[in-house]
């Protein structure tokens, strides 16, 4: 559950940069968004692995 909370915080943290990129055309903000999305991808995969491990340990 700890990683899920981190995931929610990470999504919230890139919101301002996403707004700057999409609405103002700030390319540096776009780079920060891409970096944040890569971190989200990695964290989401870790959560998937945890869920799978917990699900399979019950069998």
Protein Blocks (a to p, Z undefined) as FASTA:
>chain_A
ZZmmmmmmmmmmmmmmmmmmmmnopaklmmmmmmmmmmmmmmmmmmmmmmmmmmmmmZZ
